[in-house]
Amino acid sequence: MHRPRILRASAAVRDLVQETRLHTSDLMVPLFIVEGKGVKEEISSMPGYNRYSLDLLRDEIAEISDLGLRSVLLFVKVDDRLKDNKGTEALNPNGLMQRAIQVVKEVNPELLVLTDVALDPFSSYGHDGIVENGKIINDATVEVLAQMAVSHIEAGADWVAPSDMMDGRIGAIRLAFENAGFHDAGIMAYSAKYASCFYGPFRDALDSAPGFGDKKTYQMNPANIREGLKEAMLDQEEGADMLMVKPAMAYLDVIKTIKEELLLPVSAYHVSGEYAMIKAAAEKGWLNEEAAMMESLGSIKRAGADVIATYFAKDAARVLK
Ligand code: PBG
């Protein structure tokens, strides 16, 4: 006779045999940064989540650090008049991203700083690459991305996170780092990044929605898993340090497969739409927000993610405390 319920009979035994556990140290905090002073503006499609100007970013970094969170992923919202097809502003050594990196490091030099590398926030077309005759061209984009990555490390970032899905960019960035003498700069590759509807609220946050067409010629078809594994293998070979799957909850099988088949740590991006769904249902009283948050993050960890980038990082850290 088997009595599997014995392992569920009390909190003590349940805790004793719990297979996976979420830790604050697993969580990475995405941050949206804007120009200005005294700006803390809520993103309407991401209730409770804000964009910060650099002065208020200081307080936010202090709070994040106090909660025991140890890594941040930076995104900037760029003024429309600074946008062009080549994302020229991305290379400005005094640009918003470069200054934001310095601010974070001033407040907490121990915090691991990762930066988004892609052209969309800087692109007049809202695409992740340079546009020519209505197409997103690969190799010219990769050149800019490599320069952008070097510029972030020069400003003091520890790692870059290329989210563009161009071919060959991990190898190009690794080579650029070697040539610049940045032998300890890390690369978290968005390896299996799908053309997902769940990025909608993020595009509101950065005003970065594509001006024409969609992102399906570079981001992947949600129906494919072998393709995701191939992309992750290429990134591992090209010199990535961590492989990311994005979004997270609808792609748990992809997280699991990449974790099993490859050797690098795996991260998952619990994206803006995934956050917004829980927030909206909770606001209506249809879901318990804390329970939905912890169950979601726990399932991403169980699937095999070593690291989870999530807009719930601070809330989850409070629960875990
Ligand atoms: C852009 C980028 C996106 C996200 C991270 N980097 C949006 C996109 O590809 O259109 C989405 C993150 C989220 O939805 O939380 N390179």
Boltz pocket constraint, residues with backbone or C-beta under 6 A from the ligand:
constraints:
  - pocket:
      binder: B
      contacts: [[A, 116], [A, 117], [A, 118], [A, 119], [A, 120], [A, 128], [A, 163], [A, 164], [A, 198], [A, 199], [A, 200], [A, 201], [A, 202], [A, 203], [A, 208], [A, 215], [A, 270], [A, 271], [A, 272], [A, 273]]
      max_distance: 6.0
